[in-house]
Amino acid sequence: MPSMNASEDKIGDLLRRFYAEYGVPKEGPPLGLHVSQLLGDMPIPDADLDILREALNDDATRRQFRDCRAILDDLASRLTGEELLAELLGLPIPAEQGMQQLSSGVFWFALASSLDSREDGVPTLPFHAGIDLPLPLRVQMTVHGSLVLRLYIALVYMREGALNDLITESARAGGPCSGRVRKLLNSDYLRRIRNALSHGSFYACIVGIVFRDDHGVIVATPGFLSWLSTWLMLIQLQALSASCRKPSIT
């Protein structure tokens, strides 16, 4: 029987196509890795493969993702400095209730991030160590759980309140970085994830997390969601820092 070659690796080719479109650099199986052979008698569920094909053929979602990624690429350089902080410093300090919400959101987001912790590469579990779970499942549950909690805090809990008010006011005043942040938070791609988290559904699949809302499904990779979460965290921290600091008087 002739051996399978790379062109016959239909599952690997599908995964590489998906990660090339929706993932981040170096995410997904590399060229030369024959995924179909590697899986052996452990096939990927047909439902997971079907949803990947659906995502690749969804022109509207691909366009929304690319728009979101383009905004993030621009913010990546802006948020590593103090451009946003400088724009927010001159705004009125939020009322006590707003400060409480902003502070809680930042703390909870950091707490959710800390849930994805490892000991010698193995995820730590929040329950009794005697519960034995396969390592791949432990990694998936740890990564996805931390991401879902971070996204819920950033996109749902903090959707209204002090952070939104600060960004909106600064954007209306002409702050360029604030305007880009506002565009990101109101982008179609993040709006659909927010809708799925708040009143739709979401679940794990072979490549990441599936978010389902009234407009269909978004399939997001852990790499992209982690990258997104990094910038959402910096937005929150700079807003909190601006609210806690008093501008100097000259």
PAZAPA-4460 file (N, C-alpha, C; in steps of 0.05 Angstrom, whole numbers, plus 32768, in hexadecimal, padded with zeros to 4 digits):
% residues 250
    n_x    n_y    n_z   ca_x   ca_y   ca_z    c_x    c_y    c_z   seq   type   mol
   8011   7FE8   8000   8000   8000   8000   8012   8019   8000     1      M     A
   800E   802C   7FED   801F   8044   7FEC   801B   8055   8004     2      P     A
   8031   8062   800D   802F   8073   8024   8021   808E   801D     3      S     A
   8015   809A   8031   8008   80B4   802C   801D   80C9   802A     4      M     A
   8018   80DD   8018   802A   80F3   8016   801D   810C   8021     5      N     A
   802C   8123   8020   8021   813B   802D   8008   8145   8020     6      A     A
   8005   8140   8005   7FED   8149   7FF8   7FD4   813A   8001     7      S     A
   7FD8   8123   800D   7FC1   8113   8017   7FBA   8119   8034     8      E     A
   7FC8   812C   8040   7FC3   8133   805B   7FAC   8148   805C     9      D     A
   7F94   813E   8057   7F7D   8151   8054   7F77   8160   806E    10      K     A
   7F7A   8152   8084   7F74   8160   809E   7F8A   8174   80A4    11      I     A
   7FA3   816D   80A0   7FB9   8180   80A4   7FB7   8198   8092    12      G     A
   7FB0   8194   8079   7FAD   81AA   8066   7F96   81BD   806E    13      D     A
   7F80   81B1   8078   7F6A   81C1   8081   7F72   81D2   8099    14      L     A
   7F7F   81C5   80AC   7F88   81D4   80C4   7F9C   81EA   80BD    15      L     A
   7FAE   81E5   80AB   7FC2   81F9   80A3   7FB4   8211   8095    16      R     A
   7FA0   820A   8084   7F91   8220   8077   7F83   8231   808C    17      R     A
   7F76   8224   809F   7F67   8233   80B3   7F7A   8245   80C4    18      F     A
   7F90   8239   80CE   7FA2   824A   80DE   7FAF   8260   80CE    19      Y     A
   7FB4   825B   80B4   7FBF   8271   80A3   7FAC   8288   80A1    20      A     A
   7F92   8282   80A2   7F7E   8297   809F   7F77   82A4   80B9    21      E     A
   7F74   8294   80CF   7F69   829E   80E8   7F7C   829D   80FF    22      Y     A
   7F93   8291   80FC   7FA6   828E   8112   7FBB   82A3   8113    23      G     A
   7FCF   829E   8123   7FE6   82B0   8125   7FFF   82A1   811C    24      V     A
   8015   82AF   8116   802D   82A1   810C   8036   828A   811E    25      P     A
   803D   8274   8112   8047   825B   811F   8032   824C   812E    26      K     A
   8018   8254   8129   8002   8245   8136   7FF8   8230   8123    27      E     A
   7FF3   8218   812D   7FE9   8202   811C   7FFF   81F0   8113    28      G     A
   7FF8   81DA   8106   800C   81C6   80FE   801E   81D0   80E8    29      P     A
   8038   81CC   80EB   804B   81D6   80D6   804A   81C5   80BD    30      P     A
   8055   81D0   80A7   8057   81C1   808F   8069   81A9   8094    31      L     A
   8062   8193   8088   8072   817C   808B   8068   8169   80A0    32      G     A
   8056   8173   80B2   804A   8162   80C6   8031   8156   80BA    33      L     A
   8030   813B   80B8   8019   812D   80AC   8005   8128   80C2    34      H     A
   7FF2   813B   80C5   7FDE   8139   80DB   7FCD   8121   80D9    35      V     A
   7FC4   811A   80C0   7FB2   8103   80BD   7FBF   80E9   80C7    36      S     A
   7FD9   80E5   80C1   7FE7   80CE   80CB   7FEB   80CF   80E9    37      Q     A
   7FF1   80E7   80F3   7FF6   80EB   8110   7FDD   80E4   8120    38      L     A
   7FC5   80EA   8116   7FAD   80E5   8124   7FA7   80C7   8127    39      L     A
   7FAE   80B9   8113   7FAA   809C   8113   7F8C   8095   8118    40      G     A
   7F87   8087   812E   7F6C   807E   8135   7F5D   8092   8146    41      D     A
   7F67   80AB   8147   7F59   80C0   8157   7F50   80D6   8145    42      M     A
   7F3C   80D2   8134   7F34   80E6   8121   7F28   80FF   812E    43      P     A
   7F2B   8115   8120   7F1E   812E   8128   7F01   812C   8121    44      I     A
   7EEF   8134   8133   7ED2   8132   812D   7ECB   8140   8113    45      P     A
   7EB9   8135   8104   7EB0   8141   80EB   7EA5   815D   80EF    46      D     A
   7E97   8160   8106   7E8B   817A   810B   7EA0   8190   810D    47      A     A
   7EB7   8189   8119   7ECD   819D   811B   7ED9   81A4   8100    48      D     A
   7EDC   818F   80EF   7EE7   8194   80D4   7ED3   81A4   80C3    49      L     A
   7EB9   819E   80C6   7EA5   81AD   80B7   7EA5   81CB   80BF    50      D     A
   7EA9   81D1   80D9   7EA7   81EC   80E2   7EC0   81FC   80D8    51      I     A
   7ED7   81EE   80D5   7EEE   81FB   80CA   7EEA   8202   80AC    52      L     A
   7EDE   81EF   809D   7ED8   81F5   8081   7EC4   820C   807F    53      R     A
   7EB0   820C   8091   7E9D   8222   8091   7EAA   823D   8096    54      E     A
   7EBD   823D   80A9   7ECA   8256   80AF   7EDB   8260   8098    55      A     A
   7EE8   824E   808A   7EF9   8255   8073   7EE9   825F   805C    56      L     A
   7ECF   8256   805A   7EBE   825F   8044   7EAC   8276   804B    57      N     A
   7EAF   8280   8063   7E9E   8296   806D   7EAC   82B1   8067    58      D     A
   7EA5   82BD   8050   7EB3   82D6   8048   7EAE   82ED   805B    59      D     A
   7E96   82EF   8067   7E8F   8305   8079   7EA0   8303   8092    60      A     A
   7EA2   82EB   809E   7EB2   82E8   80B6   7ED0   82EC   80B1    61      T     A
   7ED9   82E2   809A   7EF5   82E7   8093   7EFB   8304   8091    62      R     A
   7EE9   8313   8085   7EED   8330   8082   7EED   833E   809E    63      R     A
   7EDA   8336   80AF   7ED9   8341   80CA   7EF2   833B   80DA    64      Q     A
   7EFC   8322   80D7   7F14   831B   80E5   7F2C   832B   80DB    65      F     A
   7F2F   832E   80C1   7F45   833E   80B7   7F44   835B   80BF    66      R     A
   7F2C   8366   80C0   7F28   8382   80CA   7F31   8384   80E7    67      D     A
   7F29   8371   80F7   7F30   8371   8114   7F4E   836E   8117    68      C     A
   7F5A   835C   8108   7F77   8358   810A   7F87   8370   8101    69      R     A
   7F7D   837F   80ED   7F8A   8397   80E3   7F8A   83AC   80F9    70      A     A
   7F74   83AF   8108   7F73   83C2   811E   7F86   83BA   8134    71      I     A
   7F87   83A0   813A   7F99   8397   814F   7FB7   839B   8147    72      L     A
   7FBD   8397   812D   7FD8   839C   8124   7FE0   83B9   8128    73      D     A
   7FCD   83CB   8124   7FD3   83E8   8128   7FD6   83EE   8146    74      D     A
   7FC4   83E3   8156   7FC5   83E8   8173   7FDD   83DB   8180    75      L     A
   7FE8   83C6   8174   7FFF   83B8   8180   8016   83CB   8184    76      A     A
   801A   83DD   8171   8030   83F1   8175   8028   8408   8186    77      S     A
   800F   8410   8186   8005   8426   8196   8005   8420   81B4    78      R     A
   7FFB   8407   81BA   7FF7   8400   81D6   8010   83F9   81E5    79      L     A
   8026   83F4   81D7   803F   83EE   81E4   804C   8407   81EF    80      T     A
   8043   841E   81E7   804B   8438   81F2   8036   8443   8204    81      G     A
   8035   845D   8207   8022   846A   8219   800F   847D   820A    82      E     A
   800A   8477   81F1   7FF9   8488   81E1   7FDD   8488   81EC    83      E     A
   7FD2   8471   81F2   7FB7   846F   81FD   7FB6   847C   8218    84      L     A
   7FCA   8476   8229   7FCB   8482   8244   7FCA   84A0   8243    85      L     A
   7FDA   84AC   8231   7FDC   84C9   822E   7FC1   84D5   8226    86      A     A
   7FB2   84C7   8214   7F98   84D0   820B   7F84   84D0   8222    87      E     A
   7F86   84BC   8233   7F72   84B8   8249   7F77   84C9   8261    88      L     A
   7F90   84D2   8265   7F98   84E0   827D   7F88   84FA   8282    89      L     A
   7F81   8508   826D   7F74   8521   8270   7F56   851F   8275    90      G     A
   7F4B   8507   8275   7F2E   8503   8279   7F26   8503   8296    91      L     A
   7F0E   850A   829D   7F05   8509   82B9   7F07   84ED   82C4    92      P     A
   7F0E   84EB   82DD   7F11   84D1   82EA   7EF5   84C5   82ED    93      I     A
   7EF1   84AB   82E7   7ED6   849F   82EA   7ECC   84A1   8307    94      P     A
   7EB2   84A1   830A   7EA6   84A0   8325   7EAE   8487   8333    95      A     A
   7EA9   8486   834D   7EB1   8470   835E   7EA7   8455   8353    96      E     A
   7E8E   8454   834B   7E83   843B   8341   7E91   8432   8327    97      Q     A
   7E97   8446   8316   7EA6   843F   82FD   7EC2   8436   8303    98      G     A
   7ECF   8442   8316   7EEA   8439   831D   7EEA   841D   8328    99      M     A
   7ED5   8417   8338   7ED2   83FC   8343   7ECF   83E7   832D   100      Q     A
   7EBF   83ED   8319   7EBB   83DB   8303   7ED4   83D7   82F3   101      Q     A
   7EE2   83EE   82ED   7EFA   83EC   82DE   7F10   83DD   82ED   102      L     A
   7F13   83E2   8306   7F27   83D4   8317   7F21   83B7   8319   103      S     A
   7F07   83B0   831D   7EFF   8394   831F   7F04   8385   8305   104      S     A
   7EFD   8393   82EF   7F01   8386   82D4   7F1F   8380   82CF   105      G     A
   7F31   8393   82D5   7F4D   838F   82D1   7F57   8378   82E3   106      V     A
   7F4F   8377   82FC   7F57   8363   830F   7F4D   8347   8306   107      F     A
   7F33   8346   82FF   7F28   832C   82F6   7F35   8322   82DD   108      W     A
   7F3B   8334   82CB   7F48   832D   82B2   7F63   8320   82B8   109      F     A
   7F72   832D   82C9   7F8D   8323   82D1   7F8A   8308   82DF   110      A     A
   7F75   8305   82F0   7F70   82EC   82FE   7F6A   82D6   82EA   111      L     A
   7F5A   82DC   82D6   7F53   82C8   82C1   7F6C   82C0   82B1   112      A     A
   7F7E   82D3   82AC   7F97   82CD   829E   7FA8   82BA   82AE   113      S     A
   7FA8   82BD   82C8   7FB9   82AC   82D9   7FAF   828F   82DB   114      S     A
   7F97   828A   82D2   7F8C   826F   82D3   7F9B   825D   82C0   115      L     A
   7FA6   8268   82AA   7FB6   8258   8297   7FD3   8257   82A1   116      D     A
   7FD7   8248   82B6   7FF2   8245   82C2   7FFB   8228   82C0   117      S     A
   8015   8224   82BE   8020   8209   82BA   8036   8203   82CE   118      R     A
   8039   81E9   82D3   804F   81DF   82E3   805D   81CA   82D2   119      E     A
   8076   81D0   82C9   8085   81BF   82B7   8075   81BA   829D   120      D     A
   8067   81CE   8294   8058   81CC   827B   803C   81BF   827E   121      G     A
   8036   81B6   8296   801B   81AA   829A   8009   81BE   82A9   122      V     A
   7FF1   81C2   829E   7FDE   81D5   82AB   7FD7   81CD   82C7   123      P     A
   7FD7   81E1   82D9   7FCE   81DB   82F4   7FAF   81DB   82F4   124      T     A
   7FA3   81CA   8305   7F86   81C7   8305   7F7B   81D5   831E   125      L     A
   7F63   81E1   831C   7F57   81EF   8332   7F48   81DC   8345   126      P     A
   7F48   81C2   8340   7F3A   81AF   8351   7F4D   8199   8359   127      F     A
   7F42   8185   8366   7F52   816F   8372   7F65   8162   835E   128      H     A
   7F7E   815F   8366   7F92   8154   8354   7F8D   8137   834C   129      A     A
   7F7C   812A   835C   7F75   810E   8356   7F64   810B   833D   130      G     A
   7F58   8120   8333   7F48   811E   831B   7F5B   811D   8303   131      I     A
   7F5B   8106   82F5   7F6F   8101   82E0   7F62   8108   82C5   132      D     A
   7F6D   811C   82B7   7F64   8123   829D   7F7B   8120   8289   133      L     A
   7F76   8118   8271   7F8C   8116   825D   7F99   8131   8259   134      P     A
   7FB3   8131   8255   7FC2   814A   8253   7FB7   815D   823D   135      L     A
   7FB2   8153   8225   7FA7   8165   8210   7F8D   8173   8219   136      P     A
   7F7C   8164   8227   7F63   816F   8231   7F68   8184   8246   137      L     A
   7F7B   817F   8258   7F81   8192   826D   7F8C   81AC   8261   138      R     A
   7F9D   81AA   824D   7FA8   81C2   8240   7F91   81D1   8232   139      V     A
   7F81   81C3   8223   7F6B   81D0   8215   7F58   81DF   8229   140      Q     A
   7F50   81D1   823E   7F3D   81DC   8251   7F49   81F4   825F   141      M     A
   7F63   81F3   8266   7F70   8209   8274   7F72   8221   8262   142      T     A
   7F7C   821D   8249   7F80   8234   8237   7F65   8240   8230   143      V     A
   7F52   8230   8228   7F38   823A   821F   7F29   8247   8236   144      H     A
   7F2A   823B   824E   7F1C   8246   8265   7F26   8262   826C   145      G     A
   7F41   8265   826D   7F4C   827F   8273   7F45   8294   825E   146      S     A
   7F45   828C   8244   7F3E   829E   822F   7F21   82A7   8230   147      L     A
   7F0F   8294   8235   7EF2   829A   8236   7EED   82AE   824D   148      V     A
   7EF9   82AA   8264   7EF4   82BC   827A   7F00   82D8   8275   149      L     A
   7F18   82D9   8269   7F23   82F3   8262   7F12   8302   824E   150      R     A
   7F09   82F4   8239   7EF9   8301   8225   7EDE   830A   8230   151      L     A
   7ED2   82FA   8242   7EB8   8302   824D   7EBC   831C   825E   152      Y     A
   7ED1   831D   826E   7ED5   8335   827E   7EDA   834D   826C   153      I     A
   7EEB   834A   8258   7EF3   8361   8247   7EDC   836A   8234   154      A     A
   7ECD   8357   8229   7EBA   835E   8214   7E9E   8360   821E   155      L     A
   7E97   8353   8234   7E7B   8354   823E   7E7A   8365   8258   156      V     A
   7E89   835D   826D   7E87   836B   8286   7E8F   8388   8283   157      Y     A
   7EA5   838D   8273   7EAF   83A8   8270   7EA5   83B6   8257   158      M     A
   7E90   83AB   824B   7E85   83B7   8232   7E79   83D2   8238   159      R     A
   7E6C   83D5   824F   7E61   83EF   8257   7E6F   83F7   8271   160      E     A
   7E70   8411   8277   7E7D   841A   8290   7E94   842C   828B   161      G     A
   7EA6   842D   829F   7EBB   8441   829F   7ECE   843E   8287   162      A     A
   7ED6   8426   8280   7EE9   8423   826A   7EDC   842C   8250   163      L     A
   7EC4   8424   824B   7EB6   842C   8232   7EB3   844A   8232   164      N     A
   7EAC   8456   8248   7EA7   8473   824A   7EC1   8482   8244   165      D     A
   7ED8   8479   8250   7EF1   8486   824C   7EFA   8484   822E   166      L     A
   7EF8   846D   8223   7F01   8469   8207   7EEF   847A   81F4   167      I     A
   7ED5   8479   81F9   7EC2   8488   81E8   7EC7   84A6   81E9   168      T     A
   7ECB   84B0   8201   7ECF   84CD   8205   7EEA   84D5   81F8   169      E     A
   7EFE   84C5   81FC   7F19   84CC   81F0   7F18   84CA   81D2   170      S     A
   7F0A   84B7   81C7   7F07   84B4   81AA   7EF8   84CC   819E   171      A     A
   7EE3   84D5   81AC   7ED4   84EC   81A2   7EE5   8506   81A4   172      R     A
   7EF8   8506   81B6   7F0A   851D   81B8   7F20   851D   81A4   173      A     A
   7F21   8508   8194   7F35   8506   817E   7F4D   84F6   8185   174      G     A
   7F4D   84E6   819B   7F64   84D5   81A1   7F67   84BF   818D   175      G     A
   7F7C   84BE   817D   7F7F   84AA   8168   7F80   848D   8173   176      P     A
   7F8F   8489   8188   7F91   846E   8193   7F76   8466   819F   177      C     A
   7F69   8478   81AD   7F4E   8472   81B9   7F3A   846B   81A3   178      S     A
   7F3D   8479   818C   7F2B   8473   8176   7F2F   8457   816B   179      G     A
   7F48   844E   816A   7F4E   8433   8160   7F44   841E   8174   180      R     A
   7F47   8424   818E   7F3D   8412   81A3   7F1F   8410   81A1   181      V     A
   7F12   8426   819E   7EF4   8426   819B   7EEC   8416   8182   182      R     A
   7EFB   8419   816D   7EF4   840A   8154   7EF8   83ED   8159   183      K     A
   7F0D   83E5   8167   7F11   83C9   816D   7EFA   83BD   817E   184      L     A
   7EF3   83CB   8194   7EDF   83C1   81A6   7EC3   83C0   8198   185      L     A
   7EBF   83D0   8184   7EA5   83D1   8176   7EA6   83C2   815B   186      N     A
   7EBD   83B4   8156   7EBF   83A6   813D   7EAB   838F   813B   187      S     A
   7EA4   8388   8123   7E90   8372   811F   7E9B   8358   812B   188      D     A
   7EB4   8353   8128   7EC0   8339   8131   7EBD   8337   8150   189      Y     A
   7EC6   834C   815E   7EC4   834B   817B   7EA7   834D   8185   190      L     A
   7E96   835B   8176   7E7A   835D   817E   7E6D   8341   817C   191      R     A
   7E74   8331   8168   7E69   8317   8166   7E73   8304   817C   192      R     A
   7E8C   8307   8184   7E96   82F7   819A   7E88   82FF   81B4   193      I     A
   7E84   8319   81B8   7E76   8323   81CF   7E5A   8319   81D0   194      R     A
   7E4C   8319   81B9   7E31   830F   81B8   7E2F   82F1   81BF   195      N     A
   7E43   82E2   81B5   7E43   82C5   81BB   7E48   82C0   81D9   196      A     A
   7E5A   82D0   81E5   7E5F   82CD   8201   7E48   82D5   8213   197      L     A
   7E39   82E9   820A   7E24   82F4   821C   7E09   82E6   8217   198      S     A
   7E02   82E0   81FE   7DE7   82D3   81FA   7DE7   82C0   81E3   199      H     A
   7DFF   82B7   81DB   7E00   82A2   81C7   7E0B   8289   81D3   200      G     A
   7E1E   827C   81C5   7E2B   8264   81D0   7E48   8263   81C7   201      S     A
   7E58   8253   81D5   7E74   824F   81CE   7E7D   8234   81D8   202      F     A
   7E8F   8228   81CA   7E99   820E   81D2   7EB4   8209   81C4   203      Y     A
   7EC2   81F5   81CF   7EDD   81EE   81C5   7EDB   81DD   81AC   204      A     A
   7EEF   81E1   819A   7EF2   81CF   8183   7F10   81C9   8180   205      C     A
   7F17   81BB   816B   7F33   81B2   8168   7F47   81C9   8165   206      I     A
   7F3E   81DF   815B   7F51   81F6   8156   7F4E   820D   816A   207      V     A
   7F3A   820C   817B   7F36   8222   818E   7F1A   8223   8199   208      G     A
   7F0E   823A   8196   7EF3   823F   81A1   7EE0   8248   818B   209      I     A
   7EC8   823C   818B   7EB3   8243   8178   7E9F   8255   8187   210      V     A
   7E9B   826D   817C   7E87   8280   8186   7E70   8281   8173   211      F     A
   7E58   827D   817D   7E40   827D   816C   7E2D   8293   8175   212      R     A
   7E26   82A4   8161   7E12   82B9   8166   7DFD   82B8   8150   213      D     A
   7DEC   82CD   814F   7DD7   82CD   813B   7DE1   82CE   811E   214      D     A
   7DFA   82D6   811B   7E05   82D9   8100   7E16   82C1   80F7   215      H     A
   7E16   82AC   8107   7E26   8295   80FF   7E3B   828E   8114   216      G     A
   7E52   8284   810A   7E67   827B   811D   7E81   8289   8117   217      V     A
   7E90   828D   812C   7EAC   8296   812B   7EBD   8280   8137   218      I     A
   7ED2   8278   812A   7EE4   8264   8135   7EFE   8272   8139   219      V     A
   7F06   8275   8152   7F1E   8285   815A   7F33   8273   8166   220      A     A
   7F4C   8277   815F   7F62   8267   8169   7F6C   8272   8184   221      T     A
   7F77   8261   8195   7F82   826B   81AE   7F98   8280   81AA   222      P     A
   7FA8   827C   8195   7FBD   8290   8190   7FB3   82AB   818B   223      G     A
   7F9E   82AD   817A   7F93   82C7   8174   7F85   82D3   818C   224      F     A
   7F75   82C2   819A   7F67   82CC   81B1   7F7A   82D6   81C7   225      L     A
   7F90   82C8   81CB   7FA4   82D0   81DE   7FB1   82EB   81D6   226      S     A
   7FB6   82EE   81BD   7FC1   8307   81B2   7FAD   831E   81B6   227      W     A
   7F94   8319   81B0   7F7F   832C   81B5   7F7D   8334   81D2   228      L     A
   7F7F   8320   81E4   7F7C   8324   8200   7F93   8336   820B   229      S     A
   7FAB   8333   81FF   7FC2   8343   8208   7FBC   8361   8204   230      T     A
   7FB1   8368   81ED   7FAB   8384   81E8   7F93   838E   81F7   231      W     A
   7F80   837D   81FB   7F69   8385   820C   7F72   838B   8229   232      L     A
   7F86   837B   8233   7F91   837F   824D   7F9F   839A   824F   233      M     A
   7FAF   83A1   823A   7FBD   83BA   823A   7FAB   83D2   8239   234      L     A
   7F95   83CF   822A   7F80   83E4   8229   7F75   83E9   8245   235      I     A
   7F6E   83D3   8253   7F63   83D6   826E   7F77   83E2   8281   236      Q     A
   7F90   83D9   8280   7FA4   83E3   8293   7FAA   8400   828F   237      L     A
   7FAB   8409   8276   7FB1   8425   8271   7F99   8437   8279   238      Q     A
   7F81   842D   8275   7F69   843C   827E   7F69   843E   829D   239      A     A
   7F70   8428   82AA   7F70   8429   82C8   7F86   843B   82D1   240      L     A
   7F9D   843A   82C5   7FB4   844B   82CC   7FAD   8468   82C8   241      S     A
   7FA0   846F   82B2   7F98   848B   82AD   7F84   8494   82C2   242      A     A
   7F73   8483   82CB   7F5E   848A   82DE   7F6A   848E   82FA   243      S     A
   7F80   8480   8300   7F8C   8481   831B   7FA2   8497   831D   244      C     A
   7FAC   84A1   8307   7FC1   84B5   8308   7FB6   84D1   8304   245      R     A
   7FC2   84E3   8312   7FBA   84FF   8310   7FCE   850D   82FD   246      K     A
   7FC4   851B   82E8   7FD6   8529   82D6   7FE6   853E   82E5   247      P     A
   7FFF   8542   82DD   8010   8555   82EB   8007   8571   82E5   248      S     A
   800B   8584   82F8   8003   85A0   82F5   801B   85B1   82F0   249      I     A
   801B   85BF   82DA   8032   85D0   82D4   802B   85ED   82D6   250      T     A
***
